[in-house]
Amino acid sequence: MKNRPTILITGATKGIGRALVARFAPAASALHLVARNGQDLEALKEELSAVDCTVQVYPCDLSEALSVEALINDLQTHLTELDVLINNAGVYLPGALLTEPAGNLHYMMQLNVLSHYELVRGLYQKMPRGSHVIHMASVASRKRFDGKPSYSISKHAQGVMTDALRHELRPLGIRVTSVMPGPTWSHSWEGAEFPKERLLDAKHVADAVWHAWQMPPEAVIEELVLRPFEGDIE
């Protein structure tokens, strides 16, 4: 853990990503924030103007491989050093394997797995010893959920990739954590027919990520699972 780190967060404007920005911003010397919507990023940057850190924003659709490549080139230019990389961007699309729209699995694999893979590969040489890669995964990384098998496939793949990266980055002194929250409140749950308290609060997930980063250098939380007290929503 480094005082006043440089931090990169993807999917930074909504849900858990927005909560992560709020939790880490007061401790950061520089924030590099990635999201699809440029207007949302600029609004977030304005909100952070009172925080004592520099903020750089990068509009990017991480579901497009060429956009990811361009983002990495841009980041390599702007970053001298990177202390915390939080790959948070991801997507969930429902549907059964045999009847879901063609391309659903490919889309989720690109956003949930391959964009994270490319960002780590493209930026790890900017990360000094003691830095930290954090992948926001899901309880679906370990469990198949009916109605969302393609999502579960992408999250299982993300989990294996994260474990492999942990093995390869450990000799470089870079810690790797996989955070696996259960259902977490966001606007996508509006209209659901169960109490809001049946879901995790994004702020609580961000707090858990913060504490994982706070661990002393001789320790690492490799995997962190969070669920609503009453368990998953099937």
Beta strands, then each sheet from edge to edge (+ up, - down):
strand 1: 6-10
strand 2: 30-35
strand 3: 54-59
strand 4: 84-87
strand 5: 132-136
strand 6: 175-181
strand 7: 223-226
sheet 1: 3+ 2+ 1+ 4+ 5+ 6+ 7+
end
